[in-house]
Each structure stands twice: as C-alpha cells, then as structure tokens.
Amino acid sequence: MSEEASEKRVAIVTGGSRGIGLEIARELVRSLGMKVIAVDIVQQQIADLPDTFGEGAESVEGRVMDVTDTAGFTALIDEIAEKEGRVDVLVNNAGITRDGLLMRMSDEDWAAVINVNLTSAFIGTRAAAKHMVRQRGGSIVNVSSFAGVAGNPGQANYSASKAGMLGLTKTTAKELAGKNVRCNAVAPGFIRTDMTDVLPQKVKDTALAVIPLKRMGETCDVARAVRFLASDDSQYITGQVLCVDGGMHT
Ligand code: NAP
C-alpha cells in the first residue's frame, strides 16, 4: 500500500467517461462519497473528465485502458489496489454494439462484441476479486442489458454477450460469497445515451410502445440501481439481476 492510500472507499468503473458509466461514477462519488477510477479507451474523454464530471470531480481519476487488453487491464487493477490500498467496487460497464442480422453477421463483429462486453468483465472480475477476497469484502456490478435477458433481433452478438454476463454474475456470486464479495447485475432497457441516439426513429417508436412506463430511461435511472448494489444497503443481495427497463421484463 502506498502513502497515497485512500481513506474513502474505492470504485473502478469501466467505460466511465461518458453515457451510463459517467453517471454511475457521479452517483458513487456524490451519493456514496467514494473515490472513483473511471477507465476508458479514449484518451481525450479521459483528459476532459475533470470538466465533464462537474460536482465532485476531485474524487474521480481517469485512466486510459482498453479493457480487452488482459495484461494491461489486470495490471491497472493491481496498480490501483496497491496505490489506494483497497478496491471496494468494480462496475463492468464498458460496452459496444455491432448490430446485424444473425445470418449476415461477420466473425469480426461477433468477436468484437463478445470481447468488449463479456471477456472484459471476466478479466476485471478475476483481477478485482483477488483484492476483494484479501480484504474480505467487495461488490461487483455488471451492466448487462434487457437484450441479454430477453434476446433482441439484430443483436445476436450483443444479446449473447449480455446473457453471458448474467452467467458470469451468478457464478461469481456463488464462488465469492464465502469471502463476503458480492456480484450482481443490472439489465437496462432503452436508456437515452449516444448508444441509443443513433437508432432510427422507427426503432425508438417501436421500443416506446412496449415500455409500460412509457418513456425511455435516463442514465440516472441505471446509476441509482448500481449505487444500491454497490452500497451496503444491498449487503444481503448477491447473484441477482435488477432490470431497469420501465417494466418491459416482468
Ligand atoms: P456508450 O455511451 O457507448 O458508452 C460506453 C463506454 O464504454 C464509452 O465510453 C466507450 O468508449 C467505452 N468503451 C468501449 N469499448 C471500450 C474498451 N474496449 N475499453 C474501455 N472502454 C471502452 O454506451 P452506454 O449507452 O453508456 O452504455 C453503457 C453500458 O450499458 C454498455 O455496456 C451497454 O451495453 C449497456 N446498456 C446500454 C443501454 C442503453 O440503452 N444505452 C441499454 C442496455 C445496456 P468510446 O467513447 O470509445 O465509445
């Protein structure tokens, strides 16, 4: 442990410089008083983080990393644990889409989505678990998707990656419960972010028609659910999937 060891609880949020990840980072800092390390692949977004973050920016630190880089991402988590003296929360949020119908989907689009969405969560969980087990406590939250719970046409790769996260969540929960390390998932529905802004209006209208609460979700809707699962308020909850989808999956 370094002399800079954090007195605050420490969270790592992947894909934490924009969209849902940025809002999760804000929520953990502002509502739980944590120190957050936001990990993201784009250097400029990390450089801009102190400005984009707003209130509480002094409690967030940005780190540039491709979370599919096994050695790099693992070493980064080890470095954070060494410097801060603890890793209390890991949020596996980084994700991409490469949509297309199953019969026309390329091997590259399949592999890219599985790697970024699912394999990175495995890499992060394996690395963080080592430190959480040692400190006898921690919470891992995986950002899955409604598509992983229910399937979604045009998203065979994405749905498979997000369903895989649910298996990873339940197994991690069972393996680590004895060491007081919890693992849960959130499954957002349609949330207003850059990822969904690019969808054609027709797709958005079709989605709205099947959302019982009759609106798209906001990033804060997901961030609050993650905050609950990251905090001690959920200390008797592990291996669960919390759907944040306006009632689509009931
Ligand atoms: P977003 O705005 O595209 O943000 C995703 C973040 O992950 C971006 O900052 C992205 O960096 C980063 N990222 C991508 N690949 C990475 C890599 N290899 N290494 C490190 N960082 C990487 O997406 P979002 O809408 O906030 O989604 C966040 C999570 O929620 C994703 O896992 C997504 O699947 C899930 N989700 C979203 C919705 C929704 O409606 N928006 C619904 C269900 C689930 P770049 O800036 O380079 O892209």
Residues whose N, C-alpha, C, O or C-beta is under 5 A from the ligand:
A	BS01	NAP	G15 S17 R18 G19 I20 G21 V39 D40 I41 V42 M65 D66 V67 T68 N93 A94 G95 V116 V143 S144 S145 F146 P188 G189 F190 I191 T193 D194 M195 T196
